[in-house]
């Protein structure tokens, strides 16, 4: 396409292993079963969901981009469901900006990760976004592996889910830590802001440490849907094909 930067394939690593993905049942309107995978791109952890609904934005792809600290906090939330500390669904908001006609939006919630327990008692994870199908990925038996008691009786689903959830967290924590270390990318130098005063993280005003636009008001603690009222036809500020993302429908 004219005007588009060339696509750069993402470097393959241990997180590229197909069987590390989580899956959910295929539903009407999907070209195939949806999937959730984790990757590391430019020192960030990405959680990609493919709803495989062609009519949805970005061909059904949702990408939750988070710092390594936020990712580990989210993984700790999953473990808290395993231990029984948490029983009420918990969300991790992923904030950012969009560009529209060359202008950057105020900070807003682009999508969020939700962790909870479904009606069957299984722990699940979901990446939710406006205009995309809401899909839960439960931690349950794999297609070719299942837990059971030696006498042939069924292993309780809630107990099995705790085992699968904790093992997934431990494995992904280990792999992502190694990749973050081995594939560290030196940040590009920030452009000169023409004499602005201490505008850390591009705040609009003096001494705006990580505050964003002063006129937008604080979004801390607001419900995600309040941050999604506008801008969903815009382009995410960090979303393009030069960051090594897999092509659509991967």
N, C-alpha and C positions, 0 to 999 in steps of 0.2 A: 504494500500500500504506500502511496506517495506520502512523504512527510513523516513516516513512521521510522524510528530507529531500527536497525537490524536486530533480529532476535538472537540472543546469546543463550545457548542451552546451559542449563544449570549443571554444575559439576556433580557427578555421581559420588555418593558416599554411603555409609552404612544406613542412613535414614532413607535411602532410595529403595531399600528392600520392600518389595510389594506386600509381603505378609505382615509388615508392621502397621499397615493401614487398618482402620476400623471400618466396618461396613454396616449398612442398615438394609432392610428389605426393599426391593424395587416396588414402586407404586405406579399407578396410572399416570401417564404423561412423562415418565422417565425413560431415557434411552437404555439405561442399565442401572444396576444397583448403585446407590450413592456411596461415597467413600470419604474418609477423613484421614489426612496424612500430616506429618510434621517434617519441617525442613529448616535449615539454617541458611539465611541469605544476608550477607553483609553485616554480620554480628547480631542480627535479629533472628528470633525464632518465628517462623511462619506456621500457622495451622490452616491448612487448605481443606475446604469442604467442596466436593463436587456433587451438587444435587442432581446433575444430569437431566435437568429440565431445560430444553433448548430455548424456551420462550423467556427465561429469566435473564436479568442483566448479567453480563460477563459470561454468558452461556452456562449459567448455573453455578458459577464458581464464587465462593466467599473466602477471602483470605484475612485471617486475624493476625496482625503483625504485632509482636510484643518484644520487649527487652528480655534478656536472659533472666533478670530478676523477677519480672512479672510472670514469665513462664514457670519458673520454679515455685513461685507462690501459688500459681494455679494448680500445679502438680501436688503441692502440699494440701490444697483444699480437697483434692481427690482422696488423698490418704486419710484426711479427717472424716470423710464419709465411710472409709473402710473401718476405721476404729469406732465409728458410731458417735464421734464428737459432733458432727453435723448431720442433720436430717432434713433441713429446709434448703431448697435450691439456692445456690450461690452463683453470682455472675461476676465476671471480670470484664469491665468495659475497655475497649480498645479505641482510644481517641486519636484524632488526626485532623487533617485539612483536606479540602477538595479545591480544585482549580476550575473556574468557569470564566470563559472569555478573558483569560489572562490574569484574573484576580483570585487571590487566595481567600478561602473562607475563614471564619473564626473557627477555633477548635471545637470539635463536636465528636460525638460517639459514632464511629463508622460501622462498628459491629461489636458483638460481645460474645464471650464464651460462657456457657452455662453448664453447671454440674449439679446433678440431683439424683433422686431415686425415682424410677418409673413405677407404674401401677403394679408391675409384676415383682417389684422388690429389687430390681437390678440397678446398679449405679450406671449413670449415663453421662455423656458429654455431648454438647451441641455448640455449634457456632451459628449465631442467629443474626440476621440482617433484614432490614426492610426490603420488601419485594422479592424475597427468596423463601422457598418452602422451609418450614421449620422441621428439622430432622434430628432425632435423637439417636446417638450411637451408643448402644448399651455394651457394657463389658460382660460378655457371656461366652459360652463355648464357641470355638472356631468351627468352621465347616468340617474339618477332618479330625478334630480332637474334642473330647468331652470328658468331664469328670463324673465318676460314679463310685458308689461303694463297692467293695470287693464281693459282696453278696448279690450284686446285681441291682440293688435298689437305687433310686434316683438320689443324686446329690442335690441338696437344696439350692435353688437358683440364687437366692440372696447370698449364700455363702460362697458359691462358685464365682459370683460377680465380684465379691471382695478380693478373691484370689487373683482373678484376671486383672482387675483394676490396679491392685498394688504391684503386680509383676510388670504391667505396662508402664506404670510410672517409674519404677526402678530402672527398667531397660531404657526408656526414653531419656531419663535424666543422665544416665551414664553416657549414652551415645551422643547426645546433644552437647554435653560438657567437653567431650573429646573433640568434636567438630568445631565448636566455638574456639577452642585453643588452637587446633591445627590449621584452621582456615580463617584465622583472624585477618581482617581487612583494615588497613590504616584509613581512618576517616579522611575525606577530602577536605582541604582547607576551606573555611567559611569565607565568603566574599566580604570585602570591606563594606561596612554599613555607612560609609561617608560621615564618620565622626559621631555616630550615635553614642549615647552614654549608657554603657553597661546593660544593653538590651539582650540579656542572656535568653537564648531560645526564641529570639525574634518577638519579644513583647513590644507593644506599641506605647512607649513612654520610658521614662528614666527608671533604672534599677528594677526592671520587671523580670525578676528571676523566675522563669518557667511559668509565667502567668498568662501568656497569650495576649489577646486583645482586651484592653482595659474596659472597653465599652460593651463587651459581650456578656459580662457577668460571669460568676463562677458556675461551673457545671458539676463540681464535685458533689457526689451523692445524689444527683438527679436521676430519675428513671431513664433508661436508655431511649424509650420511645419519645421522650421530650427532646432528645437531641437529634431525632431523625425526621423532624418536621419538613425539612427542605434539603435540596442539594443532591438528591439521589440520582439525578440525571447528569451530575457533574463527574469529573474524573478525579480519583484520589490523587493527592499530591505525590504520593510515593509509589503509585502504581504505573508501571510501564514495562515494556518487554526487554529493557536493558539491564534489569536487575537479576537476570538469570532464572526467571520464573519458567516453569514448564509451560508449554503452549496450552491453550484451552482444550478441554476434554482429555487431559492427560490421565 
